[in-house]
C-alpha cells in the first residue's frame, strides 16, 4: 500500500505533512526528509494508540489475535 502525503510549505520555513489515508497523522519538519521521518514516527504512535484502545474494547472477552503482515517503510 502506498501512502500519500498532503504537503503545505509554511512561511516560517516549516513543512507540514498529513497522511491522506489517515488524516489524524499530521506533523511537520524543516526538510522533506525530516517530514517523512516524523510522519512515520507519528503513524507508529497513532497505530500504537489504536491498538491500546482496541485492546480495551475486547478486555474480558474471549478472542484471539493473529499477525497477518507488516507495513514496510521505503
C-alpha positions in Angstrom: 0.0 0.0 0.0 1.3 3.4 -0.9 0.6 6.3 1.4 0.1 9.8 0.1 1.3 13.0 1.9 -0.6 16.2 1.7 2.2 18.9 2.0 2.0 22.5 2.9 5.0 24.8 2.9 4.7 27.5 5.7 6.1 31.0 5.5 8.1 30.2 8.6 10.2 27.5 6.9 8.3 24.6 8.3 6.8 21.9 6.1 3.5 20.4 7.3 2.5 16.9 6.2 -0.6 14.9 6.7 -1.4 11.4 5.5 -4.2 11.5 3.1 -5.3 8.0 4.1 -5.2 8.7 7.8 -5.8 12.4 8.4 -5.2 12.1 12.1 -1.5 11.5 11.3 -0.1 15.0 10.8 3.3 16.6 11.7 5.9 19.0 10.5 9.6 19.2 9.6 12.2 21.6 8.3 13.0 19.4 5.3 11.1 16.8 3.3 13.4 14.1 4.7 12.7 15.2 8.3 9.0 15.5 7.5 8.8 11.9 6.2 10.7 10.6 9.2 8.4 12.5 11.5 5.3 11.2 9.6 6.5 7.6 10.1 7.0 8.3 13.8 3.5 9.8 14.0 2.0 6.9 12.2 3.7 4.4 14.5 2.4 6.4 17.5 -1.1 6.6 16.0 -1.2 2.8 15.4 0.1 2.1 18.9 -2.7 4.2 20.5 -5.3 2.5 18.2 -4.0 -0.9 19.4 -4.3 0.1 23.0 -7.9 1.4 22.5 -8.9 -1.8 20.7 -7.4 -3.9 23.5 -9.6 -2.1 26.0 -12.6 -2.7 23.8 -12.0 -6.5 23.9 -10.8 -6.7 27.5 -12.5 -9.5 29.4 -13.8 -11.1 26.2 -12.8 -14.4 24.6 -10.9 -13.6 21.4 -7.7 -14.4 19.5 -5.1 -12.3 17.7 -3.1 -13.2 14.6 -0.4 -11.2 12.9 -1.0 -11.2 9.1 1.6 -8.8 7.8 3.9 -5.8 8.2 4.0 -2.5 6.5 7.4 -1.7 5.2 8.7 1.8 5.1 10.6 2.6 1.9 
